[in-house]
């Protein structure tokens, strides 16, 4: 290994399917020539490729655990990460997602880590915390403020998220916006791979890609699609996760097994997206949804809930980024935005896409140009500067 390269620790829960995980997998590949990268995983679950030259540090901690035990173990885990950094002479530690961020902060506060600490926020904290109890919100807000106060730099992946951290969490640490990258080359070279499903040319296909988690609100999408059950369309759900059985049971209860198809997790979801007619995101909250950019890269019209944060910046960038669709769907420059949690509005937007071929063509023509702005070859330079410019 070239000893002149800066040594960099990238710390994330897992490399299981997810937007932050995909970003980390891209950074591992595209920054490996400039850094000696060490990858720390809270739990050793890996679904994305890791370049052979990347050194791995597996903490082997359970991802699901009693909250009190998990909290009490944080100082010990932070000591293990600190010792690893000290042994390997690592002076830049970059954390993705809240648990690694807390551990990074404790590494600096408890054990006197002298290197630079960078926190990468991937969700809109205020919106995410709203669904929890008052005690949880108070604790979570304290931990965010405690952690980010100890960072040298915070990276947010949308301007809405940056505003949230500064205004609602009083973060004084510099907060810089770097949008999530996508790998256009990978997408373009894999869209023609044969999927494990035969598409009917006489059927209109909606598609969603993402982990089956509560905040992704696949139940909303299933309910909206049920309203369209008499139209010649189907829905592909590409992904997996903790809510998979609940979602399958809901589809069964609605008698939609022949209309809603679960493909399972796919390292190459683009073979499904490229053969579908419209991508739909139904999340209650996001950071900056990679899947929307990737759908645009596949030249697809998209529909998204107007959640915090990301979709409006992506699909209607010329509008007031603090505005939200609250009554009906809104046709943006690059896609349709719908109110969060509104089944009827989402169904109406989906019906509009089925029936309005001219609108679909308009969106499809604009999509690739929008996606190009987020290619990893364009975005990686900003991460490089952030990691070395402190």
C-alpha positions, 0 to 999 in steps of 0.5 A: 500500500502506498504510504503517502496516501492519507489514511481514511476510516469510513464507518457505517452500520452495514453494507446492506441495501440502502442509499447511504450504503450504496454511497459508501460502496461508490466512495470505496471504489472511486476514492481508493486510488487517493486514500488508504481506506479502512472500512469499519462495519458495526455489523458484518452484513455486506451486500455491495462489492468491496474492493480487495484493497480496502481494509475491513474492521468488523465490530460484529455488534448486533444491529438490533438490540435492547436500546439501553444495552446498546446505549451503555455499550457505546463508550466501549465500542468507541474505544475499540474504534479509537484503538483501531485508528491509533494502531493504524495511524488513521487521522480522518474518521468519517461516519455515516448514519447516526450510530457511527456518528455517536461513536465517532463523537465519543471517540473524540470526547472520551478517548481523546482522538486527535484526528479529524472527525466528519459526520455524514447526515443522511436523513432529515432529523426533525421529520424522522423524530416526529414519529417517536415519543417525546422522551425519544425525541429529546434524547435523539436531539441531545445526541445529535447536538452532542455528536455534531458539536464534536465534529470538524465537519458535517456533510449533509446531502440536501440543502433542506437537511443543512437548514434543519441541522442549523436552525433546529439543532443549532449546529455550529460546526460547518455543515456542507452540502454534497449530493449523493453520487450515482454510478452512471457507467454502471447503470448504463452497462447493466440496464440490458441485463435480463431480469428475473421477471417477464414483462408484458408489453401490454401492461403499464409497470410502476416500480419502486426500489428500496428497503422495506422499512417503516419510513419508506411507507410501502403500505401507502404505495400499495394502497394507492395502487389498489385504487388503480386495480382496474387499470392495465398496470402492475407494480414491482417492488424491488428490495427487502427488509424487516417489513417484507412479510407485513407487506406481502400479507397486505398484498394478499389481503387485498387480493393483489398477488397477481398485480404486485410483484416482489422481486427481492433485493437486487444488486442491479435494480436497473434492469427492472427500472429500465423496463418499467414505465414509471418510478414511484417513491412513497417515503415519509422522510428521506435524506436525498433519495438515490433511487430517484436519481437512478430512475432519472438515469434510466430515463424514467418518469418519476413520482415522489412524495414531497417529503423532507428532504431531497425530492423537491430539490431533485424534481422541482429545483426552481421552486421554493425548497421550503414549500410542500405539496399539501393538497394535490399532486404538483407537476415539477420540472423533472417529475410529479410531487405528492403530499406525504401520506396522501393515498388519494393524491398518490393514486391520482398522480399514478393515474395521470402517468398512465393516461398522459403519454405526452407528460411521460415523454416530456419527463423521460426526455429531461431525465438523463440530463438531470441525472448526469449532474449527480454522476460519481465522477462529478461528485467524488471531487467534493468528497475528496476536498471535504476529506482532505481540506480540513 
